[in-house]
């Protein structure tokens, strides 16, 4: 995976979010993070369970009670799309230190393993027609670590990530982040960009910018009152049906 390198290739780029997209929210990552919050008595809002280690960071480093930490985390996530950005903007937190204490500290090796079905899906893309690109709000360490553990790191042409070493932080759903991904992947126009993400906000903005966007939900997730974008799926395998032009085979593994 060439990281941030750009290179000529097929006109269409398929961008994949990583966390809660390439692997399910039902992974034991949630349990691990819940343990790391150190405050099991807090009523954690479901969509923030996957970020419970961030709540622990709020508790320990901002000296907040657990309930206030969760409230502030939610507010920053809603306002900025990334809780870390709120920490950097308003509390002068060192994002690389945060990454070391939160994302890099997770024992992902115990809970993320090679996924043959995911690998088969990615291998079935016709690389003469489309290139595959990772697009994440995580730092590069975490992103590369996850796809390596899934056993699919060799199937992507590059990665666009949130650079925790830069200021200001640029992340989805900021317009500049989509422009950055488009440039790094050498996509000629928004019409050449295809995208799948679990975040409602990220999908909504991508579609508004002209990307062909798919919102992935868990099987048990409730139906949104208003869909984030044109396409909505419960499994990545459904991409075969929605975009048959990009696949060598329509048969699932």
N, C-alpha and C positions, 0 to 999 in steps of 0.2 A: 504494500500500500504506500504510494508515494507521498502521503501527507498533503502538503499544500501545493505541490507541483501542479502546473497546468500543462495540458498536452492536447494536440489535435485528436479528433476521434469522431465517433458517431454523433450526429446532431442532437439526439435526445439524451438527457441525463435523468436518471431516476435517483432521487435523493431519499435516503432512509434516515429517520431519527434512530437513536440507539436505545436508550433506556425506556422500558415499558412499551417498546415497539418491536425490536428484534427478539426480545424475550418478554414473557407475560408478567403482568403485575402479580400474578399468583405465585411467582417464585418466592422462595424463602428470604429473599432480600428484605422484604417487608418486615419479617419477624426479626431479622438481625438488626435492622435499623430501629425497630420498636424497642429492642433490648438496650440499644445504645442511647436512647433518649433518656434513660434513667428516671423515668417518671411515668410508670405504667398506670397511674391513677388518672392521668389526663385523658379526656375524651377527644382523641385525635380524629379530626375530620378525614374521611376516607381518602380524598384525593391528595392529602398531605402525608399519609402514612409512609409513602415511599421516600419522604424527605425528613423522616423523624430524626435522623442524625444531625440534620441542620437545626432542628429545634433544640437539640442538646447543645449545639454550639451557641445558639441564642441564650440558652439558660446559663451556661458556664461563662461565656465571654462578655455578655451584656448584663450579667447579674439580674436576670429576670425570673420571676416565678414561672413555672411551666405553662400555666394558662395564658399569661401575657406573652410568653415566647411564641406560642402557637398563633396567637392573634396577630403579632407583628410579622411572623413568617408569612401568614396568609396575605396580609396587607401588601408586603413587598412583592410577593409572587404575582399578585393581581395587578399591581401598579407597573412593575418592571418586566415581568415574564421570567425573572430569575431572582430568587431571594437574595443571592449573593450581591447582586447589583445594589439592592437597598442597603446592605451592610457596608459596602464600599462607599456609596454616596453619603450616607448619613452617620456612619460610625467610624470611618477611616480604617476599616478592617483590611488587613493584608490578604488579598485573595489567594495567593500562593500558600500562605500559612493555613488559611481555611481549607484549601484543597488537601493539604497534607493531613489535617486533623479530621476531615470529614470523608471525602470520596476515597482518597488513597488509603485510608485506615480500615475500610471495609474488607472483611475476609471473603471476597467474591469467589475465590477459588473453591470454597466449600459449597457454594450454591449455584454457580453457573458452570455448565458443562457443555461439551460439544453437542450441537443440535443437528443431527443428520437430515431432518426434514427441512429445516431452514437452509442448510447447505444445498440440498437438492433444488429447492425453489430458486435460489440465487444462481446456481449453475445452469438452470433451464432458461435464464434470460439469454436472448440472442445478442451476443456482444458485437455483432456486425451492425446492429440497429440501435443499441442503447448502452450507455456506460452507467455503472453503479457508483454512487457517491454517498458517504456518510455525512450527516448534517446534525450536529448536536450542540446543546448549550453547556455540555460538560467540558472540562479541560481535556486536553489531548491525552494525558496519561490515562484517565479513566476510560475515555472512548476506545483507545487502542487495546486497553486491558480487557474490556468486555468482549469485543469482537474476536480477540485471540482466544479467550476462554470458550466462546461459542463455536470456535473452529471455522470461522468464516473470514478471517482477516485478510486472506489472500484473494478474496473475491471482489474487493472494492478497489476502485481506481484512485481514491483519495478521500480526504476528510476535511470538512470545514467545522471548526470548533470555536467555542468561546475562549479567547485568549486571556487567561487570568493574569498574565503578566503585563497587559496593556491597560491604559486608562484613557478615556472611559471604557468600561466593558461594553462590548457589542454582542447582543444575543437576540435570538428569536423572541418576540415577534417584531423587532425593530426592522424597518425597511432596509436599513444599511446592512443588516446581517444577511438578508436574502440576496442583496446585490453582491455582497462579498462571496457568498456561495456560488452564485451564478458566474462570477468572474473567475473564481478559482477552479471551477469545473469546466471552464471554457464553453459555457452554454451561450449560444448566439443571441437568444432572446428568451423572455419569460415563457413563450409558447413552447420552448424546447425543454422546459423543466417539469418534471413529474415528482411528486412528493408524498410521502406517507409519514404521519406523526400521530401520537396519542393525545397531543395537546389541542384542545378546542381553539384556543387563542392563536396558536401557531398556524393551524390549518385555515382558519378564517382569514388571517392576514395574507397567507400565501395565495389563496384563491383570489383575493382582492387585487393582488399584484400581477395576476395573470398566469400563475402556475396551475397546472392540473393537479388537484390535491385530493388526497384520500385520508379520512379520519379513521384511525383504528381504535375500536372499543373492545373491552373484554366481553365475553359472552354474557356475563351477568350484569353488565353496566346498563343503566336505564337509557331509554331512547331520549336524546336531547329534544327539548321543545322545538328548537329550530336547528337544523343541521348546520355544522360548521362550514361545510363545503359540499360540492356536488356528489362526491363519492363517500360512502361510509361502509366499513367492513368490520367483521368480528375476528377475522383470521387473515394473515398475510397470504394464505393460499388463494383467497378470493381475488387477488391481483391477477391471477391467470385468466379469470373470467372477464374482468373489467378491461384489461389491456392485453388481449390475446396477440396483438401485433408484435409484442416485445418478447414472446416466448417461443422457444423451439418446440415445446410440448405443452399441451393443456392439461395433461394428467398429473394429479398430485401424487406425492410420494407416499 
